[in-house]
Amino acid sequence: MHAIDLETIKVHRGKRLAEACAQAFVVACIKKGASPYWDCMDSNQASIAVAEKLGFKKARGYAGYDFPLV
């Protein structure tokens, strides 16, 4: 299983670059017999939109916690 982690810098957002990159990654994973895995926060609507365009479906949710480092 391979997780997808993408970030598009602001000046290039809206150009569907993340979608193209993620699609190439998914194809490469499948060709190598690996399972692509998408993980993002529920608040990251842009990431969810890209995932859904590529056919990913939400399988489960989980709680995450953060805390300040001293």
N, C-alpha and C positions, 0 to 999 in steps of 0.2 A: 504494500500500500504506500502511495506517495501523496503527501499533502501539497496543495497548491497555495502559494503565498505570493501575491502580486501587489504592487503599489505603483500607481501612475502619478508622476509629478504634475502639479497643477496646470502648467502650460500645455500639457498634452492630453488632459482629460477631455472626454467627449469625442475622441477620435476612434473609439472602439479598439484601441491597442490592447487593453487588458483582455478583451474577448478573443482577439486573434492569438495572443500569446497563450492564453489558457487553452484554447482549442488545439493548438499545436502540441502543448504539453500533454493533453488528454490523449491525443492520437499516438504520441510517442510512448506513453505509458501502456496503452492497449497493445501496441505492436510488440512491446517487451514483456507482455504478460503481467504487468503490474496494474493495480487498481488505483485510479486517481481519487483523491479525497478532498472535499471542499469544506473548510471550516471558517466561520466568521461570526461576529457578534450580530445579534438580531437587529441592532441599530444601524448596521452597515448596509443600507438599502442598495447602494451601488454594487457592492459585492454580491449581494443576493440576486440582483437583476442579472448580472453576468452569469452566475452559476445556473440560474433558471434557463437562460438562453441556451446554455450548453447541455441542458437536460438533467442537471442535478436536482434532486428532491430532498427536502429536509427529512432526515431519518430519525433524528433525536436531538434533544436539547440538553444542556447542562448548565449549572450555575458556576460562574467564575468570580473570583474575589481578588481585589487588589488592595495594597496597603503601601503607605509611604515608606521609603527607605530612610533611615536616619543618617 
